[in-house]
Amino acid sequence: MYNVGDKMNDCCCKKSTYRSDEEKNKLIKRLNIIEGQVRGINKMVLDDRYCDDILIQIAAVNNALKSLGNSILQNHLKSCVVNNIQNGKLDILDELMLIIKKLQ
């Protein structure tokens, strides 16, 4: 996954994160599914579908986005956060707390 000391792993200092093609493909696949769900909700509104049906789909999209966010957070903890702590860059913990608050 990530190697400590790898140029591409210095993700938090450059504010970018290296992701393997496999990881990117998994994320893009999930995002495409979520995008399709949102388009489906749009069509439901246009078709005057019953409120409960629309709300259920909105809940599904919210859950899918939360799950995706948790997955990205997990990878962030295992790579960027660990790497920064190992290099003595403890300010990453403040950044981490801010992002966790935003995810709630």
C-alpha angles and dihedrals in degrees: 000000000000129000120210109241093023111137090229091054095065086093104141096051093053092036092235131100128216112227126183118242088251092054092046091050092052092050093046091048090054092046091051090053091050090048089053090050091052091049087050090054090050090053091047090056091047089050092051092241119182115279095239091056091052093046091052090054091047089053089051091053091047091052092047091051091047091051091049091048091050091050092052091045090052091052090046091054093048095047120018098029095045092046093050094047091049088053092050095252097136094165084086087078091063090049090048093052090052093052092047090053090051091051093056 
